[in-house]
Amino acid sequence: MTIIEILQASQELGEGLTVEFKERLPKKDKDICKEIAAMATMSGGHIFIGVDDDTNLVGLPKEYFGYVSKIENWVSDLIKPVPVIDCCWFKFSGKNLIYIYVKPGTHPVYYYDGRPFVRISSKSQLAKPEEVGRLFLSYVSKDDIADLKKMASITPANSAISVVGAGEFVFMRYDELLERLKNDFPILEQK
């Protein structure tokens, strides 16, 4: 599908889990970064800037052409892990618009400003701890847990691994990591 076809289909359906309209360019990075982080956490999506919530084309002034690189910089600097996006400026029905395609994420959760975001219906919001746990568990298999248990049982007590969390590195022993996971996600005992 072309960007125009995606826009037309999105206008027919309106905002939802994978579609967001912004009438104006965001004044602050958070106004767009939380949408991108939430969409990457869920199943990806499409953001159109220059379209109001009622799907009317309002357009953007030409002097905002440089905002494409500004948005790309915000994403690479402020969202962790960095999601993959395609961002471009295009013209439709005589209106200048910005299109952002957020590819489905390859990580369970994406963080903006150190906080996890999810998309529920047509709203992007902070993820609750149980939502983060559910998303994390969707990426963890029984084999992963079995491997971790095996490593904890055969690794010397002073061995450490690095764990990447919301943009940070933590060093801990395998047995500590396994215990921490069991405490944070009791469902792991069932896997």
N, C-alpha and C positions, 0 to 999 in steps of 0.2 A: 504494500500500500504506500502511496505517496503521503507526504505531510498534509496536503490538501484533503485527501480522502480520509485520513485519520481525524483531521479537524472536523470535517463534515459529519462523520460518524459520531464523534464526541459531542458535537452540538445537538445531534438528535437524542442522544442518551443523557446528556447533562453530566454534572460532576458525580463521581462515584469512587470506588476503591482504586481505580487506575487512571482517573482523569481529574485534573485540577485546572481551574481557570483563574487567572489573576488579571484584574482590569488594568492595573498599573504596574510599573516596575517596582520591585521591593525597595523600600528606603533602607532597610536593615537586612543584614545577611540572614537573620533568623527567619524572616518571612518567607524565604525560599528554601533554605537549608533544611528546615524541619520537614518540609514536604518531600524533599528529595531523599532524606534519610528514611522517612516512613515508607515511601514507595519502594526503596531498595530493600528494606527489611521485609516487606510483604512480597508482592509479585511484580514489581516494576510499575511503570506507568508513563503518562503523558501530561505535561504541563504546558499550557498555552498562556503567554503573557500578552495582554492586549485584547482579551476577551472577558466580558463581565460574567457574573454568576448566572445570569439569565441567558447565556450563550451568545450575546450580541457582540459583534466585532466593534471595538472602540478604537483599536490601533494605538500605535506609539509614535512619538515624534522621531524623525530621522537622527537627531542628535544622540539618541540612546543606542545607536548601533554598537557602541563599544561595551555595552552591558553584557554581551555574550561572553567576552573574556573575563569580565568581572565575576559573573556567575560561576564560570569554570574555576576561577581562582578561589572563590569562597568554598566551593565543593572540595577542592583538593587540600585546602588549608584547614577546614573546620569540621568535616565529616570523617569519622573514623569507623571502620576501615573506609578507605576512599571508594565510593561507588563509581561505576562506569556510567557516564552520561554522554549523550550527543546533544549539543546545544547549537541552535542556528537562528539566524534572522531570516524572515521570509515575508513576501507580500502576497496578500489575498484580498480580492474585491477592493483594491485600492488602499488597503490598510497594512501598515507595517506591524508585524507580530514577531514574537520570539517563541520558539518551540524547544522544549527540553524533553528528550526521551530518556527515562531512567530505566536502565537495564535491570532485570531481576538480579538481586544480590546473590553472591556466592558465600556469604557469611550469614549466620543466623540473625544477627542484629546489627544495625548501623546507628552510630551515636553522633549527635550534633551537640557540641558544647559539653561533651562528656555525659550526655543523657540519652537513653535509648528512646527511639520513636517508632510508632506503629501507625498504620492507617486503618481506621474503623469507618466503614461506609465512605462518606466523602470528607472525613475529618482526619487530620494528622494530629496525634496526641502523644504525650509521654506514655511509655509502656509501663505497665504495672509489673512488679517483681515476678508474679506468677506467669505473666505473658512472656517475659524474657526467659524464664525457665522452660516454658512450653516450646518456645522457638529454639532454644539451645538443644533441648531433647530431640527435636525433629532432625537435628544434624548428628546426633550421637547414636551409634548402633550398639547392639549387644556385643559385637566383636570389639568395638572401641573400649567398652567397659571391661571386657575380659582381658584385653591387652594391658589396660591400665592396672588392673588387679595383679596381673602377672608381673609387670614391671615393679610394682610396689613390693611384691614378695621376694624378688630376686635381686633387687638393687640395694647396694650398701646404704646404710642409714644416712650417710653424709652426702650421697649423690643428690644432685639438684637438677631441675629442669626449668626452663623459662616458659611462662604462661603469658599469653597476650590477652589482656582484658581491654576494657574501654580505653584504648590508646596508651596502655601502660605495660611494663614488663614486671613480672613478679617471679622471684626464684624460690622454689620450694621443693621438698622431697616428694617423690611419687606417692608415698603413703599419706603425706599431708594433703596432697591434691585430691586423692581419692576420698579421704575423710571429709574434706571441705565440700566436694561435690555431693557426697551423701547427705551432708547437713543441709546444703542449699536446695537439693533436689531429691527428696525422699523417694521419688519414683524410681531412682536408679537402683534401689535395692530389688526392685521387681524385674529389672532387665537381665 
